[in-house]
């Protein structure tokens, strides 16, 4: 499976999933964040090529991963996320909502 096919699969999953689109709409309840984190974990579990996954919300700087919720200032992969957010998305995915995909692409392609 190529990086492009993983990206397209993830974009399809994200665009069809109301949980992920609700995150962009500023949903923030603890139950919602737990459900979102579990959804992200299931994405990691179903593809061995994905190490971690997270979504970034520019509106409030929230980052939700398959394990936690943090602000962008506390996020260990902040540098990767910023590279991804500043990159052009060839597939036209909104960078504000789906920066995680772009950042993950930057991480995979920069790995030795």
Gaussian input, Z-matrix of N, CA and C with variables (Angstrom, degrees):
# hf/3-21g

backbone

0 1
 N
 C     1     B1
 C     2     B2     1     A1
 N     3     B3     2     A2     1     D1
 C     4     B4     3     A3     2     D2
 C     5     B5     4     A4     3     D3
 N     6     B6     5     A5     4     D4
 C     7     B7     6     A6     5     D5
 C     8     B8     7     A7     6     D6
 N     9     B9     8     A8     7     D7
 C    10    B10     9     A9     8     D8
 C    11    B11    10    A10     9     D9
 N    12    B12    11    A11    10    D10
 C    13    B13    12    A12    11    D11
 C    14    B14    13    A13    12    D12
 N    15    B15    14    A14    13    D13
 C    16    B16    15    A15    14    D14
 C    17    B17    16    A16    15    D15
 N    18    B18    17    A17    16    D16
 C    19    B19    18    A18    17    D17
 C    20    B20    19    A19    18    D18
 N    21    B21    20    A20    19    D19
 C    22    B22    21    A21    20    D20
 C    23    B23    22    A22    21    D21
 N    24    B24    23    A23    22    D22
 C    25    B25    24    A24    23    D23
 C    26    B26    25    A25    24    D24
 N    27    B27    26    A26    25    D25
 C    28    B28    27    A27    26    D26
 C    29    B29    28    A28    27    D27
 N    30    B30    29    A29    28    D28
 C    31    B31    30    A30    29    D29
 C    32    B32    31    A31    30    D30
 N    33    B33    32    A32    31    D31
 C    34    B34    33    A33    32    D32
 C    35    B35    34    A34    33    D33
 N    36    B36    35    A35    34    D34
 C    37    B37    36    A36    35    D35
 C    38    B38    37    A37    36    D36
 N    39    B39    38    A38    37    D37
 C    40    B40    39    A39    38    D38
 C    41    B41    40    A40    39    D39
 N    42    B42    41    A41    40    D40
 C    43    B43    42    A42    41    D41
 C    44    B44    43    A43    42    D42
 N    45    B45    44    A44    43    D43
 C    46    B46    45    A45    44    D44
 C    47    B47    46    A46    45    D45
 N    48    B48    47    A47    46    D46
 C    49    B49    48    A48    47    D47
 C    50    B50    49    A49    48    D48
 N    51    B51    50    A50    49    D49
 C    52    B52    51    A51    50    D50
 C    53    B53    52    A52    51    D51
 N    54    B54    53    A53    52    D52
 C    55    B55    54    A54    53    D53
 C    56    B56    55    A55    54    D54
 N    57    B57    56    A56    55    D55
 C    58    B58    57    A57    56    D56
 C    59    B59    58    A58    57    D57
 N    60    B60    59    A59    58    D58
 C    61    B61    60    A60    59    D59
 C    62    B62    61    A61    60    D60
 N    63    B63    62    A62    61    D61
 C    64    B64    63    A63    62    D62
 C    65    B65    64    A64    63    D63
 N    66    B66    65    A65    64    D64
 C    67    B67    66    A66    65    D65
 C    68    B68    67    A67    66    D66
 N    69    B69    68    A68    67    D67
 C    70    B70    69    A69    68    D68
 C    71    B71    70    A70    69    D69
 N    72    B72    71    A71    70    D70
 C    73    B73    72    A72    71    D71
 C    74    B74    73    A73    72    D72
 N    75    B75    74    A74    73    D73
 C    76    B76    75    A75    74    D74
 C    77    B77    76    A76    75    D75
 N    78    B78    77    A77    76    D76
 C    79    B79    78    A78    77    D77
 C    80    B80    79    A79    78    D78
 N    81    B81    80    A80    79    D79
 C    82    B82    81    A81    80    D80
 C    83    B83    82    A82    81    D81
 N    84    B84    83    A83    82    D82
 C    85    B85    84    A84    83    D83
 C    86    B86    85    A85    84    D84
 N    87    B87    86    A86    85    D85
 C    88    B88    87    A87    86    D86
 C    89    B89    88    A88    87    D87
 N    90    B90    89    A89    88    D88
 C    91    B91    90    A90    89    D89
 C    92    B92    91    A91    90    D90
 N    93    B93    92    A92    91    D91
 C    94    B94    93    A93    92    D92
 C    95    B95    94    A94    93    D93
 N    96    B96    95    A95    94    D94
 C    97    B97    96    A96    95    D95
 C    98    B98    97    A97    96    D96
 N    99    B99    98    A98    97    D97
 C   100   B100    99    A99    98    D98
 C   101   B101   100   A100    99    D99
 N   102   B102   101   A101   100   D100
 C   103   B103   102   A102   101   D101
 C   104   B104   103   A103   102   D102
 N   105   B105   104   A104   103   D103
 C   106   B106   105   A105   104   D104
 C   107   B107   106   A106   105   D105
 N   108   B108   107   A107   106   D106
 C   109   B109   108   A108   107   D107
 C   110   B110   109   A109   108   D108
 N   111   B111   110   A110   109   D109
 C   112   B112   111   A111   110   D110
 C   113   B113   112   A112   111   D111
 N   114   B114   113   A113   112   D112
 C   115   B115   114   A114   113   D113
 C   116   B116   115   A115   114   D114
 N   117   B117   116   A116   115   D115
 C   118   B118   117   A117   116   D116
 C   119   B119   118   A118   117   D117
 N   120   B120   119   A119   118   D118
 C   121   B121   120   A120   119   D119
 C   122   B122   121   A121   120   D120
 N   123   B123   122   A122   121   D121
 C   124   B124   123   A123   122   D122
 C   125   B125   124   A124   123   D123
 N   126   B126   125   A125   124   D124
 C   127   B127   126   A126   125   D125
 C   128   B128   127   A127   126   D126
 N   129   B129   128   A128   127   D127
 C   130   B130   129   A129   128   D128
 C   131   B131   130   A130   129   D129
 N   132   B132   131   A131   130   D130
 C   133   B133   132   A132   131   D131
 C   134   B134   133   A133   132   D132
 N   135   B135   134   A134   133   D133
 C   136   B136   135   A135   134   D134
 C   137   B137   136   A136   135   D135
 N   138   B138   137   A137   136   D136
 C   139   B139   138   A138   137   D137
 C   140   B140   139   A139   138   D138
 N   141   B141   140   A140   139   D139
 C   142   B142   141   A141   140   D140
 C   143   B143   142   A142   141   D141
 N   144   B144   143   A143   142   D142
 C   145   B145   144   A144   143   D143
 C   146   B146   145   A145   144   D144
 N   147   B147   146   A146   145   D145
 C   148   B148   147   A147   146   D146
 C   149   B149   148   A148   147   D147
 N   150   B150   149   A149   148   D148
 C   151   B151   150   A150   149   D149
 C   152   B152   151   A151   150   D150
 N   153   B153   152   A152   151   D151
 C   154   B154   153   A153   152   D152
 C   155   B155   154   A154   153   D153
 N   156   B156   155   A155   154   D154
 C   157   B157   156   A156   155   D155
 C   158   B158   157   A157   156   D156
 N   159   B159   158   A158   157   D157
 C   160   B160   159   A159   158   D158
 C   161   B161   160   A160   159   D159
 N   162   B162   161   A161   160   D160
 C   163   B163   162   A162   161   D161
 C   164   B164   163   A163   162   D162
 N   165   B165   164   A164   163   D163
 C   166   B166   165   A165   164   D164
 C   167   B167   166   A166   165   D165
 N   168   B168   167   A167   166   D166
 C   169   B169   168   A168   167   D167
 C   170   B170   169   A169   168   D168
 N   171   B171   170   A170   169   D169
 C   172   B172   171   A171   170   D170
 C   173   B173   172   A172   171   D171
 N   174   B174   173   A173   172   D172
 C   175   B175   174   A174   173   D173
 C   176   B176   175   A175   174   D174
 N   177   B177   176   A176   175   D175
 C   178   B178   177   A177   176   D176
 C   179   B179   178   A178   177   D177
 N   180   B180   179   A179   178   D178
 C   181   B181   180   A180   179   D179
 C   182   B182   181   A181   180   D180
 N   183   B183   182   A182   181   D181
 C   184   B184   183   A183   182   D182
 C   185   B185   184   A184   183   D183
 N   186   B186   185   A185   184   D184
 C   187   B187   186   A186   185   D185
 C   188   B188   187   A187   186   D186
 N   189   B189   188   A188   187   D187
 C   190   B190   189   A189   188   D188
 C   191   B191   190   A190   189   D189
 N   192   B192   191   A191   190   D190
 C   193   B193   192   A192   191   D191
 C   194   B194   193   A193   192   D192
 N   195   B195   194   A194   193   D193
 C   196   B196   195   A195   194   D194
 C   197   B197   196   A196   195   D195
 N   198   B198   197   A197   196   D196
 C   199   B199   198   A198   197   D197
 C   200   B200   199   A199   198   D198
 N   201   B201   200   A200   199   D199
 C   202   B202   201   A201   200   D200
 C   203   B203   202   A202   201   D201
 N   204   B204   203   A203   202   D202
 C   205   B205   204   A204   203   D203
 C   206   B206   205   A205   204   D204
 N   207   B207   206   A206   205   D205
 C   208   B208   207   A207   206   D206
 C   209   B209   208   A208   207   D207
 N   210   B210   209   A209   208   D208
 C   211   B211   210   A210   209   D209
 C   212   B212   211   A211   210   D210
 N   213   B213   212   A212   211   D211
 C   214   B214   213   A213   212   D212
 C   215   B215   214   A214   213   D213
 N   216   B216   215   A215   214   D214
 C   217   B217   216   A216   215   D215
 C   218   B218   217   A217   216   D216
 N   219   B219   218   A218   217   D217
 C   220   B220   219   A219   218   D218
 C   221   B221   220   A220   219   D219
 N   222   B222   221   A221   220   D220
 C   223   B223   222   A222   221   D221
 C   224   B224   223   A223   222   D222
 N   225   B225   224   A224   223   D223
 C   226   B226   225   A225   224   D224
 C   227   B227   226   A226   225   D225
 N   228   B228   227   A227   226   D226
 C   229   B229   228   A228   227   D227
 C   230   B230   229   A229   228   D228
 N   231   B231   230   A230   229   D229
 C   232   B232   231   A231   230   D230
 C   233   B233   232   A232   231   D231
 N   234   B234   233   A233   232   D232
 C   235   B235   234   A234   233   D233
 C   236   B236   235   A235   234   D234
 N   237   B237   236   A236   235   D235
 C   238   B238   237   A237   236   D236
 C   239   B239   238   A238   237   D237
 N   240   B240   239   A239   238   D238
 C   241   B241   240   A240   239   D239
 C   242   B242   241   A241   240   D240
 N   243   B243   242   A242   241   D241
 C   244   B244   243   A243   242   D242
 C   245   B245   244   A244   243   D243
 N   246   B246   245   A245   244   D244
 C   247   B247   246   A246   245   D245
 C   248   B248   247   A247   246   D246
 N   249   B249   248   A248   247   D247
 C   250   B250   249   A249   248   D248
 C   251   B251   250   A250   249   D249
 N   252   B252   251   A251   250   D250
 C   253   B253   252   A252   251   D251
 C   254   B254   253   A253   252   D252
 N   255   B255   254   A254   253   D253
 C   256   B256   255   A255   254   D254
 C   257   B257   256   A256   255   D255
 N   258   B258   257   A257   256   D256
 C   259   B259   258   A258   257   D257
 C   260   B260   259   A259   258   D258
 N   261   B261   260   A260   259   D259
 C   262   B262   261   A261   260   D260
 C   263   B263   262   A262   261   D261
 N   264   B264   263   A263   262   D262
 C   265   B265   264   A264   263   D263
 C   266   B266   265   A265   264   D264
 N   267   B267   266   A266   265   D265
 C   268   B268   267   A267   266   D266
 C   269   B269   268   A268   267   D267
 N   270   B270   269   A269   268   D268
 C   271   B271   270   A270   269   D269
 C   272   B272   271   A271   270   D270
 N   273   B273   272   A272   271   D271
 C   274   B274   273   A273   272   D272
 C   275   B275   274   A274   273   D273
 N   276   B276   275   A275   274   D274
 C   277   B277   276   A276   275   D275
 C   278   B278   277   A277   276   D276
 N   279   B279   278   A278   277   D277
 C   280   B280   279   A279   278   D278
 C   281   B281   280   A280   279   D279
 N   282   B282   281   A281   280   D280
 C   283   B283   282   A282   281   D281
 C   284   B284   283   A283   282   D282
 N   285   B285   284   A284   283   D283
 C   286   B286   285   A285   284   D284
 C   287   B287   286   A286   285   D285
 N   288   B288   287   A287   286   D286
 C   289   B289   288   A288   287   D287
 C   290   B290   289   A289   288   D288
 N   291   B291   290   A290   289   D289
 C   292   B292   291   A291   290   D290
 C   293   B293   292   A292   291   D291
 N   294   B294   293   A293   292   D292
 C   295   B295   294   A294   293   D293
 C   296   B296   295   A295   294   D294
 N   297   B297   296   A296   295   D295
 C   298   B298   297   A297   296   D296
 C   299   B299   298   A298   297   D297
 N   300   B300   299   A299   298   D298
 C   301   B301   300   A300   299   D299
 C   302   B302   301   A301   300   D300
 N   303   B303   302   A302   301   D301
 C   304   B304   303   A303   302   D302
 C   305   B305   304   A304   303   D303
 N   306   B306   305   A305   304   D304
 C   307   B307   306   A306   305   D305
 C   308   B308   307   A307   306   D306
 N   309   B309   308   A308   307   D307
 C   310   B310   309   A309   308   D308
 C   311   B311   310   A310   309   D309
 N   312   B312   311   A311   310   D310
 C   313   B313   312   A312   311   D311
 C   314   B314   313   A313   312   D312
 N   315   B315   314   A314   313   D313
 C   316   B316   315   A315   314   D314
 C   317   B317   316   A316   315   D315
 N   318   B318   317   A317   316   D316
 C   319   B319   318   A318   317   D317
 C   320   B320   319   A319   318   D318
 N   321   B321   320   A320   319   D319
 C   322   B322   321   A321   320   D320
 C   323   B323   322   A322   321   D321
 N   324   B324   323   A323   322   D322
 C   325   B325   324   A324   323   D323
 C   326   B326   325   A325   324   D324
 N   327   B327   326   A326   325   D325
 C   328   B328   327   A327   326   D326
 C   329   B329   328   A328   327   D327
 N   330   B330   329   A329   328   D328
 C   331   B331   330   A330   329   D329
 C   332   B332   331   A331   330   D330
 N   333   B333   332   A332   331   D331
 C   334   B334   333   A333   332   D332
 C   335   B335   334   A334   333   D333

   B1=1.4491
   B2=1.5239
   B3=1.3176
   B4=1.4573
   B5=1.5325
   B6=1.3125
   B7=1.4530
   B8=1.5216
   B9=1.3189
   B10=1.4683
   B11=1.5323
   B12=1.3266
   B13=1.4667
   B14=1.5284
   B15=1.3257
   B16=1.4627
   B17=1.5206
   B18=1.3316
   B19=1.4644
   B20=1.5288
   B21=1.3133
   B22=1.4650
   B23=1.5299
   B24=1.3258
   B25=1.4588
   B26=1.5273
   B27=1.3272
   B28=1.4569
   B29=1.5305
   B30=1.3060
   B31=1.4640
   B32=1.5202
   B33=1.3225
   B34=1.4593
   B35=1.5159
   B36=1.3170
   B37=1.4649
   B38=1.5280
   B39=1.3051
   B40=1.4578
   B41=1.5196
   B42=1.3175
   B43=1.4658
   B44=1.5224
   B45=1.3238
   B46=1.4701
   B47=1.5228
   B48=1.3091
   B49=1.4585
   B50=1.5217
   B51=1.3101
   B52=1.4602
   B53=1.5229
   B54=1.3214
   B55=1.4594
   B56=1.5234
   B57=1.3096
   B58=1.4641
   B59=1.5160
   B60=1.3128
   B61=1.4627
   B62=1.5255
   B63=1.3238
   B64=1.4672
   B65=1.5289
   B66=1.3147
   B67=1.4640
   B68=1.5236
   B69=1.3202
   B70=1.4575
   B71=1.5148
   B72=1.3218
   B73=1.4530
   B74=1.5191
   B75=1.3339
   B76=1.4647
   B77=1.5282
   B78=1.3283
   B79=1.4731
   B80=1.5235
   B81=1.3367
   B82=1.4586
   B83=1.5184
   B84=1.3299
   B85=1.4659
   B86=1.5328
   B87=1.3300
   B88=1.4705
   B89=1.5276
   B90=1.3215
   B91=1.4666
   B92=1.5228
   B93=1.3187
   B94=1.4662
   B95=1.5264
   B96=1.3284
   B97=1.4671
   B98=1.5261
   B99=1.3145
   B100=1.4750
   B101=1.5199
   B102=1.3177
   B103=1.4683
   B104=1.5221
   B105=1.3317
   B106=1.4630
   B107=1.5240
   B108=1.3152
   B109=1.4617
   B110=1.5330
   B111=1.3268
   B112=1.4706
   B113=1.5308
   B114=1.3223
   B115=1.4608
   B116=1.5236
   B117=1.3222
   B118=1.4618
   B119=1.5267
   B120=1.3371
   B121=1.4679
   B122=1.5261
   B123=1.3203
   B124=1.4701
   B125=1.5254
   B126=1.3419
   B127=1.4624
   B128=1.5248
   B129=1.3267
   B130=1.4676
   B131=1.5204
   B132=1.3327
   B133=1.4595
   B134=1.5299
   B135=1.3248
   B136=1.4642
   B137=1.5240
   B138=1.3230
   B139=1.4609
   B140=1.5210
   B141=1.3081
   B142=1.4599
   B143=1.5245
   B144=1.3211
   B145=1.4547
   B146=1.5288
   B147=1.3188
   B148=1.4554
   B149=1.5200
   B150=1.3226
   B151=1.4634
   B152=1.5134
   B153=1.3016
   B154=1.4586
   B155=1.5253
   B156=1.3055
   B157=1.4577
   B158=1.5230
   B159=1.2958
   B160=1.4537
   B161=1.5142
   B162=1.3231
   B163=1.4578
   B164=1.5177
   B165=1.3069
   B166=1.4542
   B167=1.5263
   B168=1.3146
   B169=1.4611
   B170=1.5276
   B171=1.3257
   B172=1.4658
   B173=1.5226
   B174=1.3204
   B175=1.4619
   B176=1.5123
   B177=1.3199
   B178=1.4659
   B179=1.5299
   B180=1.3193
   B181=1.4622
   B182=1.5128
   B183=1.3445
   B184=1.4691
   B185=1.5264
   B186=1.3143
   B187=1.4578
   B188=1.5227
   B189=1.3233
   B190=1.4619
   B191=1.5185
   B192=1.3199
   B193=1.4652
   B194=1.5146
   B195=1.3190
   B196=1.4526
   B197=1.5283
   B198=1.3454
   B199=1.4572
   B200=1.5272
   B201=1.3372
   B202=1.4628
   B203=1.5197
   B204=1.3272
   B205=1.4620
   B206=1.5194
   B207=1.3299
   B208=1.4593
   B209=1.5203
   B210=1.3275
   B211=1.4579
   B212=1.5272
   B213=1.3157
   B214=1.4607
   B215=1.5252
   B216=1.3323
   B217=1.4659
   B218=1.5259
   B219=1.3297
   B220=1.4671
   B221=1.5237
   B222=1.3082
   B223=1.4545
   B224=1.5244
   B225=1.3289
   B226=1.4586
   B227=1.5283
   B228=1.3251
   B229=1.4660
   B230=1.5276
   B231=1.3158
   B232=1.4656
   B233=1.5314
   B234=1.3200
   B235=1.4697
   B236=1.5222
   B237=1.3427
   B238=1.4615
   B239=1.5209
   B240=1.3076
   B241=1.4677
   B242=1.5208
   B243=1.3292
   B244=1.4542
   B245=1.5204
   B246=1.3253
   B247=1.4638
   B248=1.5247
   B249=1.3185
   B250=1.4510
   B251=1.5083
   B252=1.3160
   B253=1.4597
   B254=1.5207
   B255=1.3198
   B256=1.4557
   B257=1.5200
   B258=1.3279
   B259=1.4666
   B260=1.5249
   B261=1.3009
   B262=1.4558
   B263=1.5211
   B264=1.2985
   B265=1.4596
   B266=1.5180
   B267=1.3366
   B268=1.4608
   B269=1.5232
   B270=1.3047
   B271=1.4613
   B272=1.5229
   B273=1.3272
   B274=1.4470
   B275=1.5197
   B276=1.3237
   B277=1.4657
   B278=1.5222
   B279=1.3378
   B280=1.4669
   B281=1.5194
   B282=1.3167
   B283=1.4606
   B284=1.5118
   B285=1.3286
   B286=1.4589
   B287=1.5199
   B288=1.3193
   B289=1.4588
   B290=1.5185
   B291=1.3033
   B292=1.4566
   B293=1.5256
   B294=1.3246
   B295=1.4513
   B296=1.5103
   B297=1.3086
   B298=1.4630
   B299=1.5194
   B300=1.3127
   B301=1.4585
   B302=1.5048
   B303=1.3164
   B304=1.4542
   B305=1.5204
   B306=1.3155
   B307=1.4580
   B308=1.5193
   B309=1.3193
   B310=1.4581
   B311=1.5238
   B312=1.3275
   B313=1.4547
   B314=1.5229
   B315=1.3193
   B316=1.4630
   B317=1.5147
   B318=1.3321
   B319=1.4580
   B320=1.5264
   B321=1.3074
   B322=1.4687
   B323=1.5094
   B324=1.3291
   B325=1.4502
   B326=1.5317
   B327=1.3484
   B328=1.4492
   B329=1.5224
   B330=1.3142
   B331=1.4608
   B332=1.5154
   B333=1.3447
   B334=1.4718
   B335=1.5125
   A1=108.13
   A2=116.97
   A3=121.66
   A4=111.09
   A5=114.80
   A6=120.90
   A7=110.55
   A8=117.04
   A9=121.92
   A10=110.70
   A11=118.21
   A12=119.49
   A13=111.09
   A14=117.53
   A15=120.23
   A16=109.28
   A17=116.01
   A18=119.60
   A19=110.66
   A20=117.72
   A21=120.85
   A22=111.02
   A23=117.34
   A24=120.65
   A25=110.26
   A26=116.41
   A27=120.73
   A28=111.03
   A29=117.67
   A30=121.31
   A31=109.97
   A32=116.68
   A33=120.58
   A34=111.82
   A35=116.46
   A36=121.42
   A37=110.39
   A38=116.00
   A39=121.04
   A40=111.34
   A41=116.67
   A42=119.20
   A43=112.37
   A44=118.29
   A45=121.79
   A46=113.51
   A47=117.40
   A48=120.10
   A49=111.67
   A50=116.70
   A51=120.95
   A52=112.42
   A53=118.14
   A54=120.24
   A55=109.81
   A56=116.27
   A57=119.61
   A58=111.90
   A59=117.76
   A60=118.84
   A61=111.09
   A62=118.45
   A63=121.18
   A64=111.31
   A65=116.75
   A66=120.61
   A67=109.47
   A68=117.29
   A69=121.35
   A70=112.21
   A71=116.66
   A72=122.00
   A73=113.35
   A74=116.74
   A75=124.17
   A76=114.72
   A77=118.51
   A78=120.57
   A79=107.83
   A80=116.63
   A81=119.06
   A82=114.67
   A83=119.57
   A84=119.78
   A85=109.77
   A86=117.20
   A87=119.88
   A88=112.70
   A89=117.51
   A90=120.59
   A91=110.91
   A92=115.32
   A93=119.82
   A94=110.75
   A95=116.97
   A96=121.20
   A97=110.52
   A98=118.00
   A99=121.17
   A100=110.00
   A101=117.61
   A102=121.40
   A103=112.10
   A104=116.57
   A105=120.79
   A106=110.27
   A107=116.44
   A108=120.57
   A109=111.11
   A110=116.86
   A111=120.66
   A112=111.01
   A113=117.12
   A114=120.84
   A115=110.77
   A116=116.42
   A117=120.28
   A118=110.97
   A119=116.61
   A120=120.15
   A121=110.89
   A122=117.33
   A123=119.76
   A124=110.84
   A125=117.70
   A126=120.52
   A127=110.82
   A128=116.46
   A129=120.78
   A130=109.59
   A131=116.86
   A132=121.76
   A133=112.88
   A134=117.32
   A135=119.76
   A136=113.49
   A137=117.93
   A138=119.51
   A139=109.90
   A140=116.24
   A141=120.91
   A142=112.97
   A143=118.37
   A144=121.08
   A145=113.05
   A146=116.87
   A147=120.59
   A148=108.49
   A149=115.11
   A150=122.24
   A151=111.19
   A152=115.81
   A153=121.93
   A154=107.65
   A155=114.77
   A156=119.51
   A157=107.57
   A158=114.61
   A159=119.20
   A160=109.41
   A161=114.53
   A162=120.65
   A163=107.67
   A164=115.01
   A165=122.34
   A166=108.39
   A167=115.60
   A168=120.89
   A169=108.24
   A170=115.60
   A171=121.35
   A172=112.19
   A173=118.14
   A174=121.52
   A175=114.12
   A176=116.94
   A177=120.09
   A178=112.98
   A179=117.25
   A180=120.89
   A181=114.07
   A182=117.72
   A183=121.18
   A184=110.64
   A185=114.59
   A186=122.25
   A187=106.93
   A188=116.67
   A189=120.93
   A190=106.17
   A191=115.11
   A192=120.52
   A193=109.21
   A194=114.70
   A195=119.77
   A196=111.25
   A197=117.26
   A198=119.90
   A199=115.28
   A200=118.33
   A201=119.07
   A202=112.77
   A203=115.73
   A204=122.75
   A205=107.90
   A206=115.59
   A207=122.10
   A208=109.80
   A209=115.46
   A210=118.67
   A211=106.95
   A212=116.64
   A213=120.45
   A214=110.88
   A215=118.15
   A216=121.39
   A217=112.77
   A218=117.90
   A219=122.49
   A220=112.04
   A221=117.67
   A222=122.38
   A223=111.37
   A224=117.60
   A225=122.64
   A226=112.73
   A227=118.01
   A228=121.53
   A229=112.28
   A230=116.25
   A231=120.31
   A232=112.07
   A233=117.13
   A234=120.05
   A235=110.97
   A236=117.87
   A237=120.93
   A238=110.72
   A239=116.36
   A240=120.17
   A241=110.43
   A242=116.87
   A243=120.08
   A244=111.54
   A245=117.20
   A246=120.08
   A247=109.23
   A248=116.53
   A249=120.75
   A250=113.07
   A251=116.69
   A252=120.61
   A253=111.95
   A254=116.94
   A255=120.63
   A256=113.09
   A257=116.99
   A258=121.56
   A259=110.29
   A260=115.13
   A261=120.43
   A262=108.27
   A263=116.70
   A264=121.02
   A265=109.32
   A266=117.93
   A267=119.69
   A268=113.04
   A269=117.22
   A270=119.65
   A271=111.98
   A272=117.67
   A273=121.22
   A274=114.97
   A275=118.25
   A276=121.38
   A277=108.47
   A278=118.48
   A279=119.93
   A280=111.36
   A281=117.13
   A282=121.19
   A283=112.29
   A284=118.10
   A285=120.19
   A286=111.95
   A287=116.81
   A288=120.36
   A289=112.16
   A290=117.22
   A291=120.40
   A292=113.02
   A293=115.66
   A294=120.52
   A295=112.88
   A296=115.79
   A297=119.67
   A298=111.58
   A299=117.08
   A300=119.11
   A301=110.65
   A302=116.60
   A303=120.45
   A304=110.51
   A305=116.56
   A306=119.73
   A307=110.46
   A308=117.57
   A309=120.47
   A310=109.67
   A311=117.76
   A312=120.96
   A313=110.69
   A314=116.95
   A315=120.55
   A316=110.78
   A317=117.35
   A318=121.13
   A319=111.09
   A320=117.25
   A321=120.37
   A322=110.98
   A323=117.60
   A324=119.84
   A325=112.34
   A326=118.10
   A327=119.22
   A328=112.68
   A329=117.16
   A330=120.31
   A331=110.59
   A332=117.71
   A333=120.03
   A334=112.20
   D1=132.37
   D2=-177.50
   D3=-88.75
   D4=164.24
   D5=176.59
   D6=-58.85
   D7=-40.71
   D8=179.48
   D9=-63.36
   D10=-42.13
   D11=-179.29
   D12=-69.02
   D13=-34.51
   D14=175.35
   D15=-64.80
   D16=-45.30
   D17=179.31
   D18=-59.17
   D19=-46.00
   D20=-178.61
   D21=-65.20
   D22=-38.74
   D23=176.99
   D24=-62.80
   D25=-44.64
   D26=-179.09
   D27=-66.47
   D28=-40.51
   D29=178.08
   D30=-61.47
   D31=-43.56
   D32=177.59
   D33=-61.25
   D34=-44.88
   D35=179.27
   D36=-61.89
   D37=-45.96
   D38=-178.15
   D39=-64.60
   D40=-45.39
   D41=-175.59
   D42=-68.55
   D43=-24.97
   D44=-179.95
   D45=-93.39
   D46=-7.47
   D47=-172.66
   D48=-100.45
   D49=116.57
   D50=-177.56
   D51=-66.57
   D52=-26.64
   D53=177.65
   D54=-63.88
   D55=-45.75
   D56=-179.52
   D57=-68.50
   D58=-39.58
   D59=178.95
   D60=-70.78
   D61=-29.45
   D62=175.95
   D63=-66.66
   D64=-32.35
   D65=176.50
   D66=-59.15
   D67=-43.30
   D68=177.38
   D69=-63.48
   D70=-26.45
   D71=178.57
   D72=-84.60
   D73=12.51
   D74=174.48
   D75=78.39
   D76=16.91
   D77=172.84
   D78=-59.34
   D79=137.17
   D80=-171.82
   D81=-145.69
   D82=8.26
   D83=-177.60
   D84=-65.94
   D85=151.18
   D86=179.30
   D87=-56.47
   D88=-39.94
   D89=179.61
   D90=-63.17
   D91=-40.91
   D92=179.17
   D93=-63.91
   D94=-46.67
   D95=-178.51
   D96=-62.27
   D97=-40.65
   D98=176.76
   D99=-62.30
   D100=-45.76
   D101=178.39
   D102=-61.54
   D103=-41.33
   D104=178.24
   D105=-63.89
   D106=-44.54
   D107=178.99
   D108=-61.02
   D109=-40.49
   D110=177.74
   D111=-65.98
   D112=-38.11
   D113=176.35
   D114=-62.04
   D115=-45.36
   D116=178.11
   D117=-62.45
   D118=-40.30
   D119=177.62
   D120=-61.28
   D121=-39.10
   D122=178.86
   D123=-65.40
   D124=-32.24
   D125=176.51
   D126=-67.02
   D127=-40.78
   D128=177.27
   D129=-64.91
   D130=-42.89
   D131=-177.37
   D132=-64.90
   D133=-28.22
   D134=-175.69
   D135=-90.41
   D136=-4.62
   D137=178.49
   D138=-140.48
   D139=111.01
   D140=-175.50
   D141=-66.71
   D142=-15.63
   D143=178.86
   D144=-81.60
   D145=-11.26
   D146=179.18
   D147=-97.43
   D148=119.44
   D149=-179.57
   D150=-81.58
   D151=-47.81
   D152=179.04
   D153=-152.71
   D154=162.70
   D155=-179.53
   D156=-146.96
   D157=144.83
   D158=177.63
   D159=-152.56
   D160=158.15
   D161=174.64
   D162=-119.62
   D163=143.22
   D164=-178.91
   D165=-117.59
   D166=135.54
   D167=177.64
   D168=-115.59
   D169=110.44
   D170=-176.27
   D171=-63.99
   D172=-30.57
   D173=-176.23
   D174=-55.75
   D175=-36.96
   D176=179.57
   D177=-132.61
   D178=7.61
   D179=177.97
   D180=71.25
   D181=21.37
   D182=-179.30
   D183=-81.83
   D184=139.85
   D185=174.52
   D186=-123.69
   D187=124.64
   D188=174.74
   D189=-117.17
   D190=128.29
   D191=178.44
   D192=-113.56
   D193=-174.27
   D194=176.49
   D195=-72.40
   D196=-2.90
   D197=-178.57
   D198=-128.54
   D199=-22.40
   D200=-172.54
   D201=-161.00
   D202=174.98
   D203=171.10
   D204=-124.71
   D205=131.45
   D206=-179.19
   D207=-140.71
   D208=169.46
   D209=167.52
   D210=-86.37
   D211=158.19
   D212=-178.96
   D213=-58.55
   D214=-31.13
   D215=179.57
   D216=-67.20
   D217=-25.40
   D218=-179.70
   D219=-95.02
   D220=-7.56
   D221=-170.79
   D222=-77.21
   D223=123.08
   D224=-176.64
   D225=-61.97
   D226=-32.89
   D227=-179.48
   D228=-94.45
   D229=25.62
   D230=-177.27
   D231=-54.23
   D232=-43.58
   D233=-178.83
   D234=-60.16
   D235=-41.99
   D236=177.91
   D237=-65.37
   D238=-41.37
   D239=179.55
   D240=-62.45
   D241=-41.90
   D242=-179.28
   D243=-66.35
   D244=-38.18
   D245=175.07
   D246=-60.25
   D247=-46.63
   D248=-179.76
   D249=-64.09
   D250=-40.71
   D251=-179.11
   D252=-67.52
   D253=-27.63
   D254=179.53
   D255=-88.96
   D256=-7.78
   D257=-178.83
   D258=-83.39
   D259=160.06
   D260=173.09
   D261=-81.79
   D262=135.61
   D263=177.35
   D264=-92.08
   D265=111.25
   D266=-178.30
   D267=-65.11
   D268=-22.37
   D269=-177.87
   D270=-96.15
   D271=0.25
   D272=176.70
   D273=76.74
   D274=18.03
   D275=179.18
   D276=-72.16
   D277=133.88
   D278=178.70
   D279=-58.99
   D280=117.43
   D281=-177.31
   D282=-62.93
   D283=-32.32
   D284=-177.79
   D285=-61.74
   D286=-35.59
   D287=-176.39
   D288=-96.31
   D289=-35.80
   D290=-172.11
   D291=-116.19
   D292=36.80
   D293=177.59
   D294=-58.36
   D295=-25.60
   D296=-178.80
   D297=-61.42
   D298=-40.08
   D299=179.98
   D300=-65.25
   D301=-42.68
   D302=179.92
   D303=-66.32
   D304=-42.63
   D305=179.48
   D306=-64.93
   D307=-40.32
   D308=179.29
   D309=-63.72
   D310=-39.13
   D311=175.95
   D312=-60.73
   D313=-43.03
   D314=178.94
   D315=-62.18
   D316=-39.20
   D317=-179.98
   D318=-67.84
   D319=-44.57
   D320=-178.73
   D321=-65.30
   D322=-45.15
   D323=-176.29
   D324=-72.90
   D325=-20.60
   D326=179.61
   D327=-93.08
   D328=-3.86
   D329=178.81
   D330=-73.05
   D331=144.03
   D332=179.84
   D333=-68.24

